[in-house]
């Protein structure tokens, strides 16, 4: 467990409104942009390894779909390696979740004008690791169920768990405490959380709309929004020492 020390008065705090949170997140993301690219590089390499291990070939998938006449009329799971790909991808997504925590930690250091090191990106693998993985597993299951219900509900469920990762990091909370605290704070301020999370996701996927490969630069913007939302409603985090 990390030791904590009360934070000094450096660093900015956004107002408890969507526009202020998004503006604050932009400033934070500019400061950690290169580390977000590093995290995305790690994620892409991991995704490539997952595809190799599963035997799934995305090009073959496209050909299979085209030969079947319609994307909605064929058995997706008949595609070689697709079942394994989904299984490995799910596992990899959970194992990669500490990277989100790392970017949140970097945003906090940037906000408070502290020196950032590349190793800070991996703090989630050193602190509260098990709870971070469990949180990722539980929230992914909840969000997956929401997607299966009709896709749209996921946008209304996601805000309820939006600041769980910052809570796990800065408060060293258990998975249960992070789930309940994030849910309760978001429930009381749902409009702001809905707006911030929706815009955070929209900007994160904007790279696909703008230029396809641009997703590499924008994908992790949502982590900056998580941090800014947490700071807006919980105040500046205490400084983590002796990592």
N, C-alpha and C positions, 0 to 999 in steps of 0.2 A: 504494500500500500504506500502511495506517495505521501510525503509530508506536505502540508499546506502553509502558506503564509499570506496574510492579508495583502491585497493588492493596493498599490499606490493609486494616485489620482490621474495617472496617464490614461490615454485611450478614450475613444469616443463611444457614445451610447446613443443609438437611434431612438426616435420617439416610437410610441406603441401604435404605429400605423403603417400600413403596407408600403406606401411610397417611401417613407423614411427608412424602413428596413431594407428595401431593395437598393436604395441609393447607398446606404452604408455597406451593403454586401458587395456592390460594385467596387467600392474603395478597397475593401478587404481582398477581393479576388485579384485586383491589379497587383497587390503586394505579394500574393502567393502564386501568381500565374505560372511561373516556371516550375514550381513544385507540383502544381496541378497537371502540367504536361508530363512530368516524371511519373506521377501516379497513373496517368492515362497510358503511358508507355508500358508500365508494369502490367496494367490491366489488359492491354492488347496482347502482350506476350503470353500472359496467362490464358487468354481466350484462344490463342493459337495452339497452345499446348493441349487445351481441352478438346479442340477439334481433332488434333492428332490422336489423342488417346481414345476418343470415341469412334473414330473411323468415319465420321460424318464429313461429307463433301458438299459444301454449299452450292457449287456449280452443278453437281449431279442432282441436287434437290430442285434447282430451277428447271433443269431439263426434264426431270420426272414430272413436275407440275405441268409443264407445257405439253408434254406428251399425253397427259391425262385429260387435256382439254379444258380444264377449269380448276382454279386453285381451291374452289370450294367443294369439288366433287370427288376428291381422291383421299385415300387413307394416308395421312401425314406420317403416321408411325410405321408405315410400310417402307419408308425411305431408309436405306441401310445406315445404321449408326445414329439415327435421330433420337431414339429413346436414351441411348447412352449419353448423347450430347446434352440432352436436357438434364439428365442426372448429374453429370460432371459440372455443367454450367451452374446448376443450383448450388452445388457444394463449393465451387470456386467463388461464387458471388458472396457466400457467407464468409469464407476465409479471407476475402478481400475487403470486408466491411471495416476492419481496423484502419484501412487507408482513409476512409471518410473521417474517422476520428482524428487521424493525423493531420488532415487538411484543416479541420476545425481548430486544432491546437496551433497550427501555423498561423491561422487567421488571428487568433488571440495574441500571439507573440508579435505579429505585425502591428496589430492595433495598439499595442503598448510599447512599440518602438524597441523591442528586444531583438537581439541578434538571432537570426534563424539559421539552423543547420539542417542539412539533408536528412540526418538521422532523426530529426523531430517528426518526419513524416511517418515513422514507424512506432510512435509512442503507443498506439493502440495494441501493438503486439507485446508491449512490455507492461502495460498497466490495464487492469480490469479486463483482460483478454477474454476470459470465459464468458463474462456477462455481456460483452460486446457481441460475441458470436451468438449467444442465446437470444439476445435482443434482435439481431439480424434474422435469425431463424424464425422467431415468433412473428415478427412484423411482416416478413416475406410471405409466410403462410396466410396471415390475415389479408394482405394485399392481393395475393393470388386468388383467394376465395372471392374477394371483391371483384376482381377482373372476370372470374368465371360467372358471376351473377349478371354481368352486363357491361363490363369495362368502366362505364361512367361512374359507378359507386366508388371506384378506387380514388378518384379525385376528391371525394368528400371524406373518405376514411384516412387518407394519407396525412392530412393536417393534424390529426389527433396524436400522431406519433412523431411529429416533425422535430421536436427538440430532444428526443430521447438520447441521441448520441452525445450532444453536449452535456446532458445530465450525467451520463455514464462517465464522461471524461472529467469534468470539473468538480463533480460531487462524489466521484468514485462510488456511485450508487449500484445497488443490485439491479438485476433485470426487472424484477417486480416493481421496485421503487421507481425506476426510470419509466416503465410503462404507465404506471398510475399517475405519476407527477406530470408527465407530458400530456396525458389524456385530460387531466383535470385543468391544467393551465390553458390548453387549447380549447376545451369546452367552454370556459368562461370568456374566451376572447376569439371565438370561432371565426368571425368574419375576417379579422386581421390574419389569422393563421391560414385560412383558406386562400386569401388573396396572395399572401407571401409565398406559400408553397406552390400555388398554381403558376405564378409568374416565375418562381425559381426553376420549376420543371420546364416551363415554356422556353426560358432563356437557355437552359442547359441543352435542350434539343434543337435550339435555333441553328446550330452548326450544320445540321442535316438539311434544313430548309434553305439556308444561305448558300452552302457550298459543299455539302456532303461530308468531305473530310474535315470541315470546320468543327465537327462534333468533338474532335480531339481537343480543341481549345476551350470549348464551352461546357463539356459534359459534367464537370465537377463544380460548376457554379452554384449548384443547389446546396453544397456543403457550406459555402460562405453565407447563404441565406439562412441556413440552420443556425449558424453562429450568431448572425446579426439578430435573428428572432429571439434567441436565448438571451442575449445581452439586453435587448429591449425590455424583456419581461422579468428577467432575473437579476439584472445588473451585471457589472463587470465581474468576471470570474476571479476567484482567488488564484494566486500564482502557484504553479506546481513546482516543487523543488525536489532535488535528489532523484531525478528520473533514472 
